[in-house]
Protein backbone atom coordinates (compact mmCIF):
# COMPACT_ATOMS: atom_id res chain seq x y z
CA UNK A 1 0.00 0.00 0.00
CA UNK A 2 1.04 3.58 -0.60
CA UNK A 3 2.46 5.41 2.37
CA UNK A 4 0.97 8.69 1.23
CA UNK A 5 2.61 11.84 0.00
CA UNK A 6 2.71 13.93 -3.14
CA UNK A 7 4.53 13.52 -6.45
CA UNK A 8 4.63 15.78 -9.51
CA UNK A 9 6.14 13.72 -12.36
CA UNK A 10 7.35 15.50 -15.49
CA UNK A 11 6.61 12.65 -17.92
CA UNK A 12 3.74 10.30 -18.56
CA UNK A 13 5.99 7.27 -18.14
CA UNK A 14 7.01 8.50 -14.70
CA UNK A 15 3.38 9.04 -13.70
CA UNK A 16 2.41 5.56 -14.87
CA UNK A 17 5.31 4.03 -12.92
CA UNK A 18 4.35 5.88 -9.73
CA UNK A 19 0.74 4.76 -9.98
CA UNK A 20 1.69 1.17 -10.73
CA UNK A 21 4.21 0.99 -7.86
CA UNK A 22 1.85 2.52 -5.29
CA UNK A 23 -1.47 0.64 -5.02
CA UNK A 24 -4.15 3.06 -3.91
CA UNK A 25 -2.36 6.08 -5.37
CA UNK A 26 -4.66 8.76 -6.74
CA UNK A 27 -4.33 10.96 -9.79
CA UNK A 28 -4.55 14.71 -9.16
CA UNK A 29 -5.81 16.49 -12.27
CA UNK A 30 -8.31 19.29 -11.70
CA UNK A 31 -8.70 18.14 -8.10
CA UNK A 32 -12.33 19.12 -7.64
CA UNK A 33 -13.65 15.61 -7.09
CA UNK A 34 -11.08 14.87 -4.40
CA UNK A 35 -12.39 17.83 -2.39
CA UNK A 36 -16.00 16.65 -2.38
CA UNK A 37 -15.46 12.89 -2.34
CA UNK A 38 -17.41 11.31 0.56
CA UNK A 39 -14.43 9.18 1.62
CA UNK A 40 -11.85 11.92 1.18
CA UNK A 41 -10.49 11.36 4.71
CA UNK A 42 -8.97 8.13 3.34
CA UNK A 43 -7.00 10.10 0.73
CA UNK A 44 -4.64 11.24 3.48
CA UNK A 45 -2.93 7.86 3.28
CA UNK A 46 -2.71 7.80 -0.51
CA UNK A 47 0.01 9.02 -2.81
CA UNK A 48 -1.28 11.93 -4.91
CA UNK A 49 0.22 11.94 -8.39
CA UNK A 50 -0.13 15.44 -9.85
CA UNK A 51 -0.31 15.44 -13.66
CA UNK A 52 -0.06 19.21 -13.96
CA UNK A 53 3.62 19.32 -15.04
CA UNK A 54 3.32 16.76 -17.84
CA UNK A 55 3.53 18.30 -21.30
CA UNK A 56 1.08 17.06 -23.91
CA UNK A 57 -2.00 16.39 -21.79
CA UNK A 58 -3.75 19.63 -22.78
CA UNK A 59 -4.90 21.08 -26.06
CA UNK A 60 -7.67 20.74 -28.62
CA UNK A 61 -7.17 19.74 -32.25
CA UNK A 62 -9.35 18.56 -35.10
CA UNK A 63 -7.90 15.66 -37.04
CA UNK A 64 -8.15 15.25 -40.81
CA UNK A 65 -11.18 12.95 -40.53
CA UNK A 66 -13.03 15.53 -38.42
CA UNK A 67 -12.39 13.80 -35.09
CA UNK A 68 -11.95 16.16 -32.15
CA UNK A 69 -9.00 15.21 -29.95
CA UNK A 70 -9.07 16.88 -26.55
CA UNK A 71 -6.19 16.47 -24.10
CA UNK A 72 -7.30 14.84 -20.87
CA UNK A 73 -6.08 17.78 -18.74
CA UNK A 74 -7.77 20.40 -20.92
CA UNK A 75 -9.96 22.52 -18.65
CA UNK A 76 -13.66 23.12 -19.13
CA UNK A 77 -12.90 26.83 -19.45
CA UNK A 78 -10.68 26.01 -22.44
CA UNK A 79 -13.51 24.03 -24.03
CA UNK A 80 -15.86 26.98 -23.60
CA UNK A 81 -13.35 29.31 -25.27
CA UNK A 82 -12.51 26.96 -28.16
CA UNK A 83 -13.69 27.97 -31.60
CA UNK A 84 -12.95 24.47 -32.92
CA UNK A 85 -15.22 22.86 -30.34
CA UNK A 86 -17.94 25.47 -30.90
CA UNK A 87 -17.91 24.77 -34.64
CA UNK A 88 -17.80 20.98 -34.35
CA UNK A 89 -20.09 20.46 -31.35
CA UNK A 90 -21.87 23.51 -29.89
CA UNK A 91 -23.66 21.28 -27.37
CA UNK A 92 -20.31 20.44 -25.77
CA UNK A 93 -19.52 24.12 -25.29
CA UNK A 94 -22.97 24.70 -23.80
CA UNK A 95 -22.64 21.80 -21.38
CA UNK A 96 -19.15 22.84 -20.30
CA UNK A 97 -20.35 26.43 -19.78
CA UNK A 98 -23.11 25.28 -17.41
CA UNK A 99 -20.92 22.87 -15.41
CA UNK A 100 -20.10 24.24 -11.97
CA UNK A 101 -19.06 27.86 -11.57
CA UNK A 102 -16.30 29.86 -13.25
CA UNK A 103 -13.67 28.90 -10.68
CA UNK A 104 -14.48 25.20 -11.02
CA UNK A 105 -14.34 25.41 -14.83
CA UNK A 106 -10.89 26.99 -14.64
CA UNK A 107 -9.62 23.90 -12.79
CA UNK A 108 -11.78 20.96 -13.80
CA UNK A 109 -10.31 18.72 -16.50
CA UNK A 110 -12.43 17.39 -19.33
CA UNK A 111 -11.46 13.73 -18.82
CA UNK A 112 -11.90 14.00 -15.06
CA UNK A 113 -15.36 15.46 -15.50
CA UNK A 114 -16.36 12.44 -17.58
CA UNK A 115 -15.01 9.70 -15.29
CA UNK A 116 -15.32 11.30 -11.86
CA UNK A 117 -18.29 9.17 -10.90
CA UNK A 118 -20.23 12.23 -9.75
CA UNK A 119 -23.90 11.32 -10.30
CA UNK A 120 -24.77 15.03 -10.72
CA UNK A 121 -22.32 15.63 -13.58
CA UNK A 122 -23.63 16.64 -17.01
CA UNK A 123 -20.66 15.79 -19.21
CA UNK A 124 -20.82 11.98 -18.87
CA UNK A 125 -24.23 12.03 -20.56
CA UNK A 126 -22.98 14.20 -23.39
CA UNK A 127 -19.81 12.15 -23.83
CA UNK A 128 -21.94 9.02 -24.13
CA UNK A 129 -24.26 10.63 -26.67
CA UNK A 130 -21.21 11.74 -28.68
CA UNK A 131 -19.74 8.20 -28.67
CA UNK A 132 -16.54 9.58 -27.16
CA UNK A 133 -13.50 7.41 -26.47
CA UNK A 134 -10.81 7.59 -23.80
CA UNK A 135 -7.19 7.04 -24.81
CA UNK A 136 -5.32 5.49 -21.92
CA UNK A 137 -1.67 4.74 -21.20
CA UNK A 138 -0.54 2.26 -18.57
CA UNK A 139 2.20 -0.20 -17.67
CA UNK A 140 1.15 -2.49 -20.53
CA UNK A 141 1.01 0.22 -23.18
CA UNK A 142 -1.90 2.14 -24.65
CA UNK A 143 -5.51 1.24 -25.25
CA UNK A 144 -8.77 2.92 -26.18
CA UNK A 145 -11.85 2.70 -23.97
CA UNK A 146 -15.37 3.60 -25.09
CA UNK A 147 -17.19 5.83 -22.64
CA UNK A 148 -19.81 3.08 -22.52
CA UNK A 149 -17.18 0.95 -20.74
CA UNK A 150 -15.50 3.75 -18.81
CA UNK A 151 -15.58 4.55 -15.10
CA UNK A 152 -17.67 4.46 -13.01
CA UNK A 153 -18.91 1.32 -14.80
CA UNK A 154 -15.45 -0.28 -14.98
CA UNK A 155 -12.42 1.30 -13.29
CA UNK A 156 -9.17 1.98 -15.07
CA UNK A 157 -6.54 -0.66 -14.58
CA UNK A 158 -3.75 -0.16 -12.08
CA UNK A 159 -1.26 2.47 -13.20
CA UNK A 160 -3.35 3.80 -16.11
CA UNK A 161 -3.69 7.47 -17.00
CA UNK A 162 -6.16 9.00 -19.45
CA UNK A 163 -4.19 10.86 -22.11
CA UNK A 164 -6.93 12.24 -24.36
CA UNK A 165 -10.60 12.08 -25.24
CA UNK A 166 -11.69 11.80 -28.86
CA UNK A 167 -15.08 12.60 -30.32
CA UNK A 168 -15.73 11.23 -33.82
CA UNK A 169 -17.21 13.34 -36.57
CA UNK A 170 -20.80 12.17 -36.88
CA UNK A 171 -20.96 13.22 -40.53
CA UNK A 172 -23.58 15.22 -42.43
CA UNK A 173 -27.16 15.60 -41.25
CA UNK A 174 -26.13 15.02 -37.65
CA UNK A 175 -26.96 17.02 -34.56
CA UNK A 176 -26.52 16.92 -30.81
CA UNK A 177 -28.78 18.28 -28.09
CA UNK A 178 -28.49 18.50 -24.32
CA UNK A 179 -31.16 19.53 -21.82
CA UNK A 180 -30.62 19.92 -18.10
CA UNK A 181 -32.33 21.05 -14.91
CA UNK A 182 -29.67 22.15 -12.43
CA UNK A 183 -29.79 22.39 -8.68
CA UNK A 184 -29.39 26.13 -7.96
CA UNK A 185 -27.48 25.40 -4.73
CA UNK A 186 -24.97 22.79 -5.90
CA UNK A 187 -25.05 23.66 -9.65
CA UNK A 188 -25.15 19.92 -10.32
CA UNK A 189 -27.71 18.21 -12.55
CA UNK A 190 -30.96 17.14 -10.96
CA UNK A 191 -31.56 15.59 -14.37
CA UNK A 192 -29.65 15.85 -17.65
CA UNK A 193 -30.36 14.17 -21.00
CA UNK A 194 -28.08 14.34 -24.03
CA UNK A 195 -28.92 12.96 -27.46
CA UNK A 196 -27.32 12.74 -30.88
CA UNK A 197 -29.04 11.85 -34.15
CA UNK A 198 -27.92 11.26 -37.71
CA UNK A 199 -30.55 11.36 -40.43
CA UNK A 200 -30.44 9.46 -43.71
CA UNK A 201 -31.17 10.87 -47.15
CA UNK A 202 -34.88 10.25 -46.65
CA UNK A 203 -34.89 12.21 -43.39
CA UNK A 204 -35.30 9.17 -41.12
CA UNK A 205 -33.14 8.49 -38.10
CA UNK A 206 -30.17 6.36 -39.15
CA UNK A 207 -28.45 6.43 -35.75
CA UNK A 208 -29.38 7.77 -32.34
CA UNK A 209 -27.55 7.79 -29.01
CA UNK A 210 -29.14 9.10 -25.82
CA UNK A 211 -27.90 9.17 -22.24
CA UNK A 212 -29.00 10.31 -18.80
CA UNK A 213 -27.21 11.65 -15.74
CA UNK A 214 -28.38 13.27 -12.51
CA UNK A 215 -31.60 11.30 -12.21
CA UNK A 216 -29.89 7.95 -11.59
CA UNK A 217 -26.90 6.93 -9.50
CA UNK A 218 -24.63 6.69 -12.55
CA UNK A 219 -24.67 7.64 -16.26
CA UNK A 220 -27.17 5.52 -18.19
CA UNK A 221 -27.73 4.87 -21.89
CA UNK A 222 -31.37 5.41 -22.82
CA UNK A 223 -31.52 2.45 -25.17
CA UNK A 224 -35.32 2.37 -25.23
CA UNK A 225 -35.28 5.93 -26.58
CA UNK A 226 -32.75 5.00 -29.25
CA UNK A 227 -34.77 1.98 -30.34
CA UNK A 228 -38.06 3.90 -30.41
CA UNK A 229 -36.65 6.51 -32.79
CA UNK A 230 -34.53 4.28 -35.07
CA UNK A 231 -35.72 4.28 -38.66
CA UNK A 232 -38.47 6.83 -38.06
CA UNK A 233 -38.81 10.36 -39.31
CA UNK A 234 -38.22 12.48 -36.18
CA UNK A 235 -41.49 14.40 -36.24
CA UNK A 236 -43.36 15.50 -33.14
CA UNK A 237 -45.14 12.17 -32.75
CA UNK A 238 -41.97 10.09 -33.04
CA UNK A 239 -40.11 12.29 -30.56
CA UNK A 240 -43.02 12.13 -28.11
CA UNK A 241 -43.10 8.33 -28.37
CA UNK A 242 -39.33 8.09 -27.86
CA UNK A 243 -39.47 10.43 -24.86
CA UNK A 244 -42.26 8.36 -23.32
CA UNK A 245 -39.88 5.39 -23.38
CA UNK A 246 -37.16 7.26 -21.48
CA UNK A 247 -36.36 5.72 -18.15
CA UNK A 248 -37.62 2.23 -18.91
CA UNK A 249 -35.81 -0.23 -16.68
CA UNK A 250 -34.02 2.46 -14.66
CA UNK A 251 -34.06 3.09 -10.92
CA UNK A 252 -34.30 6.80 -10.21
CA UNK A 253 -32.70 8.63 -7.30
CA UNK A 254 -34.77 9.90 -4.41
CA UNK A 255 -33.28 12.66 -2.26
CA UNK A 256 -33.88 16.16 -0.92
CA UNK A 257 -33.56 17.65 -4.39
CA UNK A 258 -36.14 15.50 -6.13
CA UNK A 259 -38.28 12.42 -5.74
CA UNK A 260 -38.09 9.38 -8.00
CA UNK A 261 -41.36 10.40 -9.64
CA UNK A 262 -40.13 13.95 -10.28
CA UNK A 263 -36.89 12.72 -11.82
CA UNK A 264 -38.76 10.20 -13.98
CA UNK A 265 -40.96 13.04 -15.24
CA UNK A 266 -37.94 15.27 -15.89
CA UNK A 267 -36.26 12.47 -17.82
CA UNK A 268 -39.17 12.29 -20.26
CA UNK A 269 -39.45 16.07 -20.63
CA UNK A 270 -35.71 16.62 -21.10
CA UNK A 271 -35.42 13.70 -23.52
CA UNK A 272 -37.95 15.37 -25.80
CA UNK A 273 -36.07 18.70 -25.56
CA UNK A 274 -32.70 17.13 -26.29
CA UNK A 275 -34.05 15.19 -29.27
CA UNK A 276 -35.75 18.25 -30.74
CA UNK A 277 -32.54 20.25 -30.43
CA UNK A 278 -30.51 17.44 -32.00
CA UNK A 279 -32.91 17.20 -34.94
CA UNK A 280 -32.88 20.97 -35.44
CA UNK A 281 -29.09 20.95 -35.51
CA UNK A 282 -28.99 18.12 -38.03
CA UNK A 283 -29.84 20.62 -40.74
CA UNK A 284 -32.90 18.77 -42.01
Secondary structure, DSSP 4 states (H G I P E B T S, - for coil): ----EEE--SSHHHHHHHHHHSTT-EEESS-HHHHH-TTGGGGGGSEEEE-TT-TTS--EEE-TTS-EEEETT-BHHHHHH-HHHHHH-HHHHHHHHTSS-HHHHHH-BHHHHHHS--TT-SHHHHHHHTT-EEEEEETTEEEEEEGGG-TTTSPPPTT-EEEEEEE----TTEEEEEEEEE-TTT--EEEEEEEEEEE-TTSBEEEEEEEEESSSSS-EE-HHHHHHHTTSB--HHHHHHHHHTTTTT-----BTTB-HHHHHHHHHHHHHHHHHHHHHHTT-
